[in-house]
Amino acid sequence: MGQCGITSSKTVLVFLNLIFWAAAGILCYVGAYVFITYDDYDHFFEDVYTLIPAVVIIAVGTLLFIIGLIGCCATIRESRCGLATFVIILLLVFITEVVVVVLGYIYRAKVEAEVDHSIKKVYDAYSGTNPDAASRAIDYVQRQLHCCGIHNYTDWESTTWFKEAKNHSVPLSCCKATISNCTGSLARPTDLYSEGCKVLVVKKLQEIMMYVIWAALAFAAIQLLGML
């Protein structure tokens, strides 16, 4: 009976370590996804520290993989020292994930202020040429989020690009995807996206940060189970 109990405990611990490995992969994926997605919107916020939660969660994912390896070895060899090290490191990672959640909420709250501070400058820097980073960023956002201008398409009238172009049109990225012959002319406003980009950019960035928060919360719960 005693041997059976030990075998069952080993099986449970090995299973938990496999979960940690899966969690490590998912956390690294979430962190990488945040980096890649934020790269598309980096012109709309200037605080580089916004990505700290993503950096930490990738580091936690890497550490979780190592923890799983230590846990498996300690379980198979029945090493008390190894298991004690496993639990201590697990506790430290758990605390780190709690910190990630807190930082995630802090930076999520700062997103709107960051976008509000920078979006006007990005639109003013628009030149309409593909090599220009600000122009690519705006065209990408307007096409992806189906928006036009900061608050609506009329915001383009106050930009340097609009005044220099003198054709009473907005960029083609403002055109609805369903309109094939759209020229961006303000004389045909029904061809253009009516919603502004500021609200949608803020919403998108906050959603991305929530992925980090939920991932950290979910795997903190799994780690708590492992420590019990």
ZAMI-312419 format. One record per residue (C-alpha): x, y, z. Coordinates in Angstrom, 3 decimals, padded with zeros to 6 digits. Example, Ala and Ser with C-alpha at 12.3 -4.5 7.8 and 13.67 -1.06 7.14 Angstrom:
2
+----------+----------+----------+
|       c1 |       c2 |       c3 |
+----------+----------+----------+
|  012.300 | -004.500 |  007.800 |
|  013.670 | -001.060 |  007.140 |
+----------+----------+----------+
//
This chain:
228
+----------+----------+----------+
|       c1 |       c2 |       c3 |
+----------+----------+----------+
|  000.000 |  000.000 |  000.000 |
|  002.827 |  002.385 |  000.938 |
|  004.646 |  001.739 | -002.332 |
|  001.395 |  002.273 | -004.232 |
|  000.919 |  005.639 | -002.501 |
|  004.459 |  006.727 | -003.380 |
|  003.928 |  005.717 | -007.011 |
|  000.662 |  007.676 | -007.145 |
|  002.350 |  010.762 | -005.675 |
|  005.133 |  010.494 | -008.244 |
|  002.589 |  010.230 | -011.042 |
|  000.750 |  013.342 | -009.834 |
|  004.002 |  015.331 | -009.537 |
|  005.199 |  014.274 | -012.986 |
|  001.784 |  015.227 | -014.401 |
|  002.028 |  018.657 | -012.731 |
|  005.484 |  019.150 | -014.215 |
|  004.098 |  018.361 | -017.662 |
|  001.463 |  021.043 | -017.035 |
|  004.255 |  023.465 | -016.104 |
|  005.983 |  022.736 | -019.415 |
|  002.756 |  023.380 | -021.302 |
|  002.252 |  026.564 | -019.261 |
|  005.806 |  027.667 | -020.091 |
|  005.103 |  027.322 | -023.807 |
|  001.809 |  029.216 | -023.578 |
|  003.304 |  032.034 | -021.480 |
|  006.181 |  032.482 | -023.933 |
|  003.680 |  032.485 | -026.805 |
|  001.520 |  035.145 | -025.102 |
|  004.577 |  037.294 | -024.365 |
|  005.817 |  037.000 | -027.962 |
|  002.320 |  037.791 | -029.285 |
|  002.225 |  040.964 | -027.184 |
|  005.639 |  042.031 | -028.519 |
|  004.670 |  041.408 | -032.150 |
|  001.286 |  043.121 | -031.846 |
|  002.621 |  046.105 | -029.929 |
|  005.226 |  046.551 | -032.665 |
|  002.374 |  047.409 | -035.054 |
|  001.155 |  050.118 | -032.684 |
|  004.431 |  051.380 | -031.225 |
|  004.032 |  054.825 | -032.811 |
|  000.991 |  055.438 | -030.624 |
|  002.735 |  055.125 | -027.268 |
|  006.120 |  056.379 | -026.115 |
|  006.519 |  054.605 | -022.773 |
|  008.771 |  051.603 | -023.515 |
|  008.117 |  050.316 | -019.994 |
|  004.632 |  049.321 | -021.150 |
|  006.207 |  046.102 | -022.426 |
|  007.704 |  045.163 | -019.042 |
|  004.852 |  042.716 | -018.221 |
|  005.434 |  040.938 | -021.558 |
|  009.194 |  040.694 | -020.898 |
|  008.587 |  039.320 | -017.410 |
|  006.024 |  036.782 | -018.601 |
|  008.462 |  035.417 | -021.216 |
|  011.108 |  035.135 | -018.489 |
|  008.581 |  033.366 | -016.246 |
|  007.704 |  030.969 | -019.074 |
|  011.380 |  030.111 | -019.553 |
|  011.825 |  029.625 | -015.815 |
|  008.719 |  027.424 | -015.652 |
|  010.271 |  025.104 | -018.226 |
|  013.409 |  024.816 | -016.077 |
|  011.261 |  024.288 | -012.968 |
|  009.412 |  021.464 | -014.696 |
|  012.726 |  019.814 | -015.528 |
|  013.972 |  020.150 | -011.932 |
|  010.661 |  018.844 | -010.595 |
|  010.696 |  015.796 | -012.872 |
|  014.276 |  014.888 | -011.959 |
|  013.647 |  015.418 | -008.240 |
|  010.453 |  013.341 | -008.352 |
|  011.988 |  010.411 | -010.233 |
|  015.086 |  010.363 | -007.998 |
|  013.019 |  011.042 | -004.856 |
|  015.398 |  013.862 | -003.940 |
|  014.102 |  015.836 | -000.958 |
|  016.611 |  018.605 | -001.604 |
|  015.536 |  018.789 | -005.242 |
|  011.853 |  018.890 | -004.314 |
|  012.511 |  021.620 | -001.724 |
|  014.367 |  023.671 | -004.364 |
|  011.484 |  023.031 | -006.763 |
|  008.913 |  024.394 | -004.286 |
|  011.023 |  027.458 | -003.367 |
|  011.585 |  028.435 | -007.009 |
|  007.918 |  027.791 | -007.713 |
|  006.986 |  030.162 | -004.892 |
|  009.280 |  032.864 | -006.303 |
|  007.759 |  032.461 | -009.763 |
|  004.274 |  032.650 | -008.235 |
|  005.189 |  035.971 | -006.597 |
|  006.611 |  037.190 | -009.925 |
|  003.359 |  036.349 | -011.698 |
|  001.410 |  038.310 | -009.104 |
|  003.738 |  041.244 | -009.854 |
|  003.037 |  040.779 | -013.594 |
| -000.704 |  041.017 | -012.917 |
| -000.240 |  044.226 | -010.906 |
|  002.051 |  045.768 | -013.553 |
| -000.370 |  044.683 | -016.260 |
| -003.220 |  046.574 | -014.624 |
| -001.001 |  049.634 | -014.036 |
|  000.160 |  049.856 | -017.660 |
| -003.280 |  048.970 | -018.993 |
| -004.607 |  052.036 | -017.181 |
| -001.839 |  054.176 | -018.730 |
| -002.558 |  053.138 | -022.331 |
| -005.271 |  055.733 | -022.953 |
| -003.115 |  058.607 | -021.685 |
| -000.170 |  057.398 | -023.805 |
| -002.247 |  057.154 | -026.983 |
| -003.912 |  060.504 | -026.292 |
| -000.473 |  062.101 | -025.902 |
|  001.056 |  060.714 | -029.101 |
| -001.670 |  060.059 | -031.688 |
| -001.984 |  063.702 | -032.826 |
|  001.777 |  063.877 | -033.466 |
|  001.659 |  060.663 | -035.498 |
| -001.160 |  061.969 | -037.702 |
|  000.654 |  065.291 | -038.152 |
|  003.750 |  063.366 | -039.304 |
|  001.796 |  061.472 | -041.985 |
|  003.296 |  061.949 | -045.455 |
|  001.470 |  059.284 | -047.439 |
|  004.678 |  057.596 | -048.598 |
|  005.271 |  053.904 | -047.902 |
|  008.884 |  054.214 | -046.614 |
|  007.696 |  056.627 | -043.922 |
|  007.169 |  054.722 | -040.647 |
|  004.404 |  056.996 | -039.335 |
|  002.499 |  056.720 | -042.621 |
|  002.754 |  052.925 | -042.636 |
|  001.589 |  052.795 | -039.016 |
| -001.481 |  054.954 | -039.674 |
| -002.448 |  053.142 | -042.870 |
| -002.062 |  049.789 | -041.109 |
| -004.196 |  050.844 | -038.139 |
| -006.930 |  052.385 | -040.300 |
| -007.189 |  049.266 | -042.470 |
| -006.985 |  046.777 | -039.609 |
| -009.316 |  048.565 | -037.193 |
| -011.662 |  049.986 | -039.862 |
| -011.296 |  053.554 | -038.662 |
| -010.373 |  056.952 | -040.063 |
| -008.792 |  059.931 | -038.340 |
| -008.368 |  060.443 | -034.613 |
| -012.036 |  060.943 | -033.724 |
| -013.504 |  060.691 | -037.252 |
| -012.472 |  061.301 | -040.875 |
| -012.838 |  065.108 | -040.580 |
| -009.683 |  065.179 | -038.411 |
| -007.645 |  064.764 | -041.595 |
| -008.595 |  068.291 | -042.682 |
| -006.305 |  069.772 | -040.018 |
| -003.242 |  067.692 | -040.983 |
| -000.274 |  068.994 | -042.973 |
| -000.661 |  066.175 | -045.519 |
| -004.283 |  067.148 | -046.287 |
| -003.444 |  070.833 | -046.690 |
| -000.502 |  070.097 | -048.995 |
| -002.399 |  067.528 | -051.088 |
| -005.214 |  070.039 | -051.821 |
| -007.473 |  067.350 | -053.269 |
| -010.077 |  067.302 | -050.478 |
| -009.408 |  063.608 | -049.895 |
| -008.260 |  061.396 | -047.045 |
| -005.851 |  058.430 | -047.377 |
| -007.191 |  055.370 | -049.186 |
| -006.737 |  053.397 | -045.963 |
| -009.869 |  055.227 | -044.768 |
| -011.926 |  053.576 | -047.513 |
| -014.323 |  050.812 | -046.533 |
| -013.106 |  047.425 | -047.741 |
| -016.462 |  046.809 | -049.423 |
| -016.164 |  049.909 | -051.650 |
| -014.106 |  049.061 | -054.738 |
| -014.037 |  052.502 | -056.394 |
| -013.335 |  054.605 | -053.301 |
| -010.975 |  057.546 | -053.882 |
| -010.955 |  058.868 | -050.313 |
| -012.924 |  061.951 | -051.341 |
| -014.682 |  063.782 | -048.516 |
| -017.477 |  064.460 | -050.990 |
| -018.459 |  060.795 | -050.553 |
| -018.338 |  060.273 | -046.763 |
| -020.357 |  057.043 | -046.972 |
| -017.321 |  055.410 | -048.641 |
| -015.194 |  056.104 | -045.554 |
| -014.944 |  054.527 | -042.126 |
| -016.882 |  056.772 | -039.780 |
| -015.296 |  055.737 | -036.482 |
| -012.117 |  057.389 | -035.214 |
| -008.961 |  055.381 | -034.519 |
| -008.079 |  056.682 | -031.061 |
| -010.766 |  054.739 | -029.187 |
| -010.096 |  051.565 | -031.184 |
| -006.306 |  051.737 | -030.713 |
| -006.765 |  052.167 | -026.957 |
| -009.211 |  049.254 | -026.882 |
| -006.844 |  047.028 | -028.880 |
| -003.820 |  047.777 | -026.690 |
| -005.831 |  047.241 | -023.508 |
| -007.084 |  043.904 | -024.851 |
| -003.505 |  042.823 | -025.538 |
| -002.476 |  043.725 | -021.998 |
| -005.424 |  041.724 | -020.664 |
| -004.013 |  038.621 | -022.397 |
| -000.896 |  038.994 | -020.248 |
| -002.942 |  039.539 | -017.089 |
| -005.227 |  036.541 | -017.651 |
| -002.321 |  034.278 | -018.627 |
| -000.403 |  035.252 | -015.479 |
| -003.496 |  034.744 | -013.294 |
| -004.304 |  031.349 | -014.820 |
| -000.827 |  029.929 | -014.390 |
| -000.384 |  031.459 | -010.955 |
| -003.427 |  029.369 | -009.986 |
| -001.832 |  026.258 | -011.542 |
|  001.413 |  026.898 | -009.653 |
| -000.493 |  027.360 | -006.410 |
| -002.018 |  023.936 | -007.025 |
|  001.463 |  022.520 | -007.610 |
|  002.778 |  023.962 | -004.345 |
| -000.104 |  022.430 | -002.412 |
+----------+----------+----------+
//
